[in-house]
């Protein structure tokens, strides 16, 4: 089924074949080959969204409730397990849940070569936030405790990078006047937010070391994608 224009979800069989192909590349001519997964169970999200719409929910929190954190955790764990079976290096993009660090730690302890990324909006906006209506996104923003868990994962080093997943939709183009989360346009800009969020909310508010900020915003991504030391 189509997720976005030109983008489709895949079944586990297709995922395993992709992991096999990436693993073969990583062991051969392209040692930096890396599988990337958007970890979200879309089938469950569609079912929950239909239930909430039938109940008449249109509030911003309905988007989070239709895509609760456990549909990310289930898919993350499944992707890590399948990638480990194929000896495939794995990078999980835009993780929204506070348990990300523990999931990564558990996967590595079992032998998986896995890294995780989160994004500025997951660190600053949450389900009850006054600007939640403007941060309609996939995966969805979660709860405030999830944001704190993600911060700790970045500080501890279990979450490797802060990416942007940049979808530059301006606030004025979202037309939130109707306050209907199902019809409002999705997407948030992220590239220009990385350093301001890390410096303001990481360094100044949480004593995140500047060296760690450099790592999660630049060095680690360069190493993972074969660009380091350029």
Beta strands, then each sheet from edge to edge (+ up, - down):
strand 1: 2-4
strand 2: 7-8
strand 3: 35-37
strand 4: 90-92
strand 5: 114-119
strand 6: 161-163
sheet 1: 1+ 2-
sheet 2: 3+ 4+ 5+ 6+
end
